[in-house]
Amino acid sequence: MAIREQILTYDKFSPVANSTYKTNIPNMETIAYRFSIPNGKIYKLDTTKRFLMRLTAYESFSGIDTTQDFTVAVSNKVAVVNKDGNVQYDQIAIARGRTSGEVVRCVAYDSSTKELTFGALPTGNATETVDVFYLIADGQMRFQLTSPSRVVKSSKMVFNSSLSGVNSKNQFNVKDSLYFSGSFEGRAGFSFEFAINSPAQIFFDPADTGISGIGTGWNDIALLELPVLIMEETEAELLTGKNVVEETNKQMKI
């Protein structure tokens, strides 16, 4: 049986609109992003390889002088990443001038005022709208596997954490590496989802905000790399002699 390895990155996940919100509803546990397993495939989370996960909130600020270093105060606490006792400011927030289209990284953060400081844009403007993505520390997240059942919808928790806990980890450090604790697999119709309860909406890609002129692909503060093993349903049944539907339902207790 051919088993293919793949890394699911955030561009494979689709934002889930809730009411008037582009992703999760603030201060209410709702689904923010979803990856639906394609027809004829089985996706199994690989427990032997580490996964990477950082989630960002978004805010915009108008009238900013980007010709010099500028400071903005965000609404929520920012998760701080430390390496060898030093804050990695460039990993906690990123900003883009909407007029210039230029991107700069955070150079300082004051936790008492929630103020993020960024370097001047190379060709800044005296007054410009700035889009900011940052690692949020307020709220909870749950990564889950959800069944396709319309009658008895069931979800299985794969990984859960406070947003502060997952976002502040130096995940590239061996001692802070994250691994899935159990083997979870889904067939066509199943989905991997991010359930969020936070005062802010969570966004991976700038384009997911739906805001004109915000650009796409530049928010590399958000991070998602989920190792999976992929196989054909028919091959899995031939190898194991077990019914795929029954086996995947069993883990969901449906």
C-alpha positions in Angstrom: 0.0 0.0 0.0 1.4 3.4 -1.0 1.5 5.8 2.0 2.3 9.4 1.1 3.7 11.9 3.6 2.5 15.5 3.5 2.7 18.6 5.7 -0.6 20.5 6.0 0.1 24.2 6.0 -2.4 27.0 6.8 -3.1 27.6 3.1 -4.8 24.2 3.0 -7.3 25.4 5.6 -10.3 27.5 4.7 -11.7 30.2 7.0 -15.2 29.4 8.3 -17.5 32.4 8.4 -19.8 32.7 11.4 -22.6 35.2 11.1 -21.0 38.5 10.1 -17.5 37.3 11.1 -15.0 36.0 8.6 -13.7 33.4 11.1 -14.5 32.7 14.8 -17.0 34.9 16.7 -15.1 36.8 19.5 -15.7 35.5 23.0 -17.6 32.5 21.8 -16.2 29.1 21.0 -16.6 28.7 17.2 -14.8 27.2 14.3 -12.3 29.5 12.7 -10.6 27.3 10.1 -11.4 23.9 8.5 -9.6 21.4 6.3 -12.0 18.9 4.6 -10.5 15.5 3.8 -10.9 14.8 0.0 -12.9 12.0 -1.5 -11.3 8.6 -1.6 -8.6 9.5 0.9 -7.6 8.7 4.5 -5.6 11.3 6.4 -3.8 10.1 9.5 -1.9 12.4 11.8 1.7 11.4 12.1 2.7 11.0 15.7 6.4 10.5 15.0 7.0 14.0 13.7 6.7 17.3 15.5 4.0 19.8 14.4 4.2 23.6 14.4 1.3 25.9 15.4 1.1 29.6 16.0 -2.1 31.6 15.7 -2.4 35.3 15.0 -4.9 38.1 15.6 -5.3 41.1 13.3 -5.8 44.9 13.8 -5.4 47.9 11.6 -4.3 51.4 12.5 -4.8 54.6 10.5 -2.9 57.8 10.4 0.5 56.2 11.2 3.8 58.0 10.2 5.7 55.1 8.8 8.8 57.2 7.7 10.1 56.5 11.2 9.8 53.8 13.9 6.2 53.6 15.0 4.3 52.2 17.9 0.7 50.9 18.0 -1.3 49.7 21.0 -3.2 46.4 20.3 -6.4 45.4 22.1 -5.2 42.0 23.4 -2.2 40.6 25.2 0.6 39.5 22.9 2.3 36.1 23.4 6.0 36.5 23.8 8.5 34.0 22.4 11.8 33.6 24.3 15.0 32.0 23.1 17.9 31.6 25.6 16.2 34.2 27.8 15.8 36.8 25.1 12.5 37.9 23.6 12.3 37.2 19.9 10.4 40.3 18.9 10.6 39.5 15.2 8.6 36.4 15.8 5.7 37.9 17.7 4.3 40.6 15.3 4.5 41.9 11.7 3.2 45.0 10.1 2.5 46.1 6.5 1.8 49.6 5.2 -1.3 49.5 3.0 -0.1 52.3 0.7 3.6 51.2 0.3 2.9 47.5 0.5 6.1 47.1 2.6 6.5 44.8 5.5 8.4 45.3 8.8 8.8 43.2 11.9 8.3 44.0 15.5 11.4 45.4 17.3 9.9 45.9 20.8 6.8 45.1 23.0 5.6 46.7 26.2 3.3 44.2 28.0 2.1 46.8 30.4 0.6 48.9 27.6 0.2 46.3 24.9 2.3 48.5 22.6 4.2 47.0 19.7 7.0 49.0 18.0 8.0 48.5 14.4 10.9 49.8 12.3 10.3 52.5 9.7 9.1 51.4 6.3 11.8 51.7 3.6 9.6 54.1 1.6 7.1 55.1 4.3 4.4 57.8 4.3 3.7 60.6 6.8 0.2 59.1 7.2 -0.6 55.6 6.3 -2.9 52.7 7.3 -0.9 49.9 8.8 -2.1 46.3 9.1 -0.7 44.3 12.0 -0.8 40.6 12.8 0.5 39.4 16.2 0.6 36.3 18.3 -2.4 36.5 20.6 -2.1 35.4 24.3 -5.8 35.8 25.2 -8.2 32.8 24.9 -8.2 29.1 24.2 -7.9 26.9 21.1 -8.8 23.3 20.2 -7.6 21.4 17.2 -10.1 18.7 16.5 -11.2 16.0 14.1 -14.9 16.2 13.2 -17.1 13.5 11.7 -19.3 14.1 8.6 -22.5 12.9 10.3 -25.5 15.1 9.9 -27.5 13.2 12.5 -24.9 12.8 15.2 -22.1 15.3 14.6 -19.1 14.3 16.7 -15.7 15.9 17.3 -12.6 14.4 18.8 -10.1 16.7 20.5 -6.6 16.2 19.0 -4.8 19.1 20.7 -5.9 21.9 23.0 -4.1 24.7 24.7 -4.4 28.3 25.8 -3.4 30.6 23.0 -0.7 32.0 25.3 0.6 28.4 25.9 0.9 27.4 22.3 2.0 30.8 20.9 4.7 31.5 23.4 6.5 28.2 23.0 9.8 28.3 21.1 8.6 25.3 19.0 11.9 25.0 17.1 13.6 24.1 20.4 13.8 20.4 21.0 12.4 20.6 24.6 9.4 22.6 23.4 8.6 20.6 20.3 5.0 19.6 19.9 3.8 16.0 19.0 0.3 14.6 18.6 -0.4 12.4 21.6 -2.7 10.0 19.8 -3.3 8.5 16.3 -6.3 10.2 14.6 -7.5 9.4 11.1 -10.4 10.6 9.0 -11.9 9.6 5.7 -13.7 11.7 3.1 -16.2 14.1 4.7 -14.2 14.3 8.0 -12.5 17.5 8.7 -9.7 18.9 10.8 -10.8 22.1 12.6 -9.7 24.9 14.8 -12.2 25.8 17.5 -11.4 29.2 19.0 -12.6 31.0 22.1 -10.9 34.4 22.2 -11.7 38.1 22.3 -10.2 38.4 18.8 -10.8 36.7 15.5 -8.0 34.4 14.4 -6.5 34.9 10.9 -3.8 32.9 9.1 -3.6 34.8 5.8 -4.2 38.5 5.4 -6.6 37.8 2.5 -8.9 35.9 4.9 -9.9 39.2 6.5 -11.7 40.2 3.3 -10.2 43.7 3.5 -9.4 45.3 0.1 -5.7 46.2 -0.4 -4.4 44.1 2.5 -2.4 41.8 0.3 -1.8 38.1 0.8 0.9 35.7 1.9 3.0 38.1 4.0 1.9 37.0 7.5 4.7 34.6 8.3 4.1 35.1 12.1 1.2 32.7 11.8 2.6 29.2 11.5 1.1 25.8 10.8 2.8 22.6 9.8 0.9 19.4 10.5 2.5 16.1 9.4 0.0 13.6 7.9 0.1 10.2 6.3 -2.2 9.9 3.2 -3.6 6.7 1.7 -6.3 5.5 -0.6 -9.5 4.2 1.1 -9.6 1.1 -1.1 -5.9 0.2 -0.4 -6.4 0.6 3.3 -9.4 -1.8 3.3 -7.4 -4.4 1.3 -4.5 -4.2 3.6 -6.3 -4.3 6.9 -9.4 -6.2 5.9 -11.4 -3.7 7.9 -14.2 -1.4 6.8 -12.9 2.2 6.7 -16.2 3.7 7.6 -16.6 1.5 10.7 -13.0 2.1 11.8 -13.1 5.8 11.5 -16.5 6.0 13.2 -15.2 3.9 16.0 -12.7 6.5 17.1 -15.5 9.0 17.2 -17.8 6.7 19.2 -20.5 7.0 16.5 
